[in-house]
Amino acid sequence: MKKLLLLGLIICFGFGLILAVGCAKKAATVDEAIQNSQTLKTVQEKANYLIQQAQAFYNSKEFQQAIQTAQYVLSNLDANSQSAKDLIEKAKTQLQAAAQNVAGDVSNKLFGK
């Protein structure tokens, strides 16, 4: 009976932690995301939270903020974070594509295409 009660408490604690970290709303800025992460206890919790924030910035097409947030993770929390590295590459690809689209639009306007 005690084992079952202990298992139930562990499961409830786990779900509470997931809800607290996993369902956090997107921060308005990179600085706000970093500041919010400081309330978490472990380096891994901080890194996970900031990766989620970087993904939220990416999903909102705020690619520069996604890059800055992921770079913070690599520089300050987890230099080997593959998630952070992947997000940086994806966001850079999107920024390059946007720059190419703008350059194409300018070229078309200048040369009347």
C-alpha positions as CSV (number, residue, x, y, z in Angstrom):
1,M,0.0,0.0,0.0
2,K,2.8,2.4,0.9
3,K,4.5,1.7,-2.5
4,L,1.3,2.5,-4.3
5,L,0.9,5.7,-2.4
6,L,4.5,6.7,-3.1
7,L,4.2,5.9,-6.8
8,G,1.0,8.0,-6.9
9,L,2.9,11.0,-5.3
10,I,5.8,10.6,-7.7
11,I,3.4,10.6,-10.7
12,C,1.6,13.6,-9.5
13,F,4.8,15.5,-8.9
14,G,6.0,14.6,-12.4
15,F,2.9,15.8,-14.0
16,G,3.0,19.0,-12.0
17,L,6.6,19.6,-13.1
18,I,5.7,19.0,-16.7
19,L,2.8,21.3,-16.6
20,A,4.8,24.0,-14.9
21,V,7.6,23.9,-17.4
22,G,6.0,22.5,-20.5
23,C,2.9,24.7,-20.6
24,A,4.6,28.0,-19.9
25,K,3.5,30.8,-22.2
26,K,5.9,32.3,-24.7
27,A,8.0,35.1,-23.2
28,A,7.7,38.5,-25.0
29,T,11.5,38.8,-25.3
30,V,14.7,36.8,-25.1
31,D,15.6,38.7,-21.9
32,E,12.3,37.8,-20.3
33,A,12.7,34.1,-21.2
34,I,16.2,34.1,-19.7
35,Q,14.9,35.9,-16.5
36,N,12.0,33.4,-16.2
37,S,14.5,30.5,-16.6
38,Q,16.4,31.7,-13.5
39,T,13.4,30.6,-11.3
40,L,14.0,27.0,-12.2
41,K,16.2,24.9,-10.0
42,T,18.5,22.8,-12.2
43,V,20.5,23.6,-15.2
44,Q,18.6,21.0,-17.2
45,E,15.3,22.5,-16.3
46,K,16.6,25.9,-17.4
47,A,17.9,24.6,-20.7
48,N,14.7,22.7,-21.4
49,Y,12.6,25.8,-20.7
50,L,14.7,28.0,-22.9
51,I,14.7,25.5,-25.8
52,Q,10.9,25.5,-25.5
53,Q,11.0,29.3,-25.6
54,A,13.3,29.3,-28.6
55,Q,10.9,26.9,-30.4
56,A,8.0,29.2,-29.5
57,F,9.9,32.2,-31.0
58,Y,10.6,30.1,-34.1
59,N,7.0,29.0,-34.4
60,S,6.0,32.7,-34.2
61,K,8.5,33.5,-37.1
62,E,10.7,35.4,-34.6
63,F,13.8,33.8,-36.0
64,Q,16.4,36.1,-34.5
65,Q,14.9,35.7,-31.0
66,A,14.9,31.9,-31.5
67,I,18.6,32.1,-32.4
68,Q,19.5,34.3,-29.5
69,T,17.7,32.1,-27.0
70,A,19.3,28.9,-28.4
71,Q,22.7,30.5,-28.4
72,Y,22.2,31.4,-24.7
73,V,21.6,27.8,-24.0
74,L,24.7,26.7,-25.8
75,S,26.9,29.5,-24.2
76,N,25.6,29.3,-20.6
77,L,23.8,26.1,-19.9
78,D,24.5,23.2,-22.2
79,A,27.2,23.5,-24.8
80,N,26.3,20.2,-26.4
81,S,22.5,20.8,-26.7
82,Q,21.6,19.3,-30.1
83,S,18.1,20.8,-29.8
84,A,19.6,24.3,-29.5
85,K,22.0,23.6,-32.4
86,D,19.1,22.3,-34.6
87,L,16.9,25.3,-33.8
88,I,19.7,27.7,-34.7
89,E,20.2,26.0,-38.1
90,K,16.5,26.0,-38.8
91,A,16.1,29.7,-37.9
92,K,19.1,30.7,-39.9
93,T,17.7,28.8,-42.9
94,Q,14.4,30.7,-42.5
95,L,16.3,34.1,-42.2
96,Q,18.3,33.3,-45.4
97,A,15.1,32.4,-47.3
98,A,13.5,35.6,-46.2
99,A,16.5,37.6,-47.3
100,Q,16.5,35.9,-50.7
101,N,12.8,36.7,-51.1
102,V,13.4,40.3,-50.3
103,A,16.3,40.5,-52.7
104,G,14.2,38.9,-55.4
105,D,11.4,41.4,-54.9
106,V,13.8,44.3,-55.0
107,S,15.4,43.0,-58.2
108,N,12.0,42.5,-59.8
109,K,11.0,46.1,-58.9
110,L,14.2,47.6,-60.2
111,F,14.3,45.7,-63.4
112,G,10.5,45.7,-64.1
113,K,10.0,41.9,-64.1
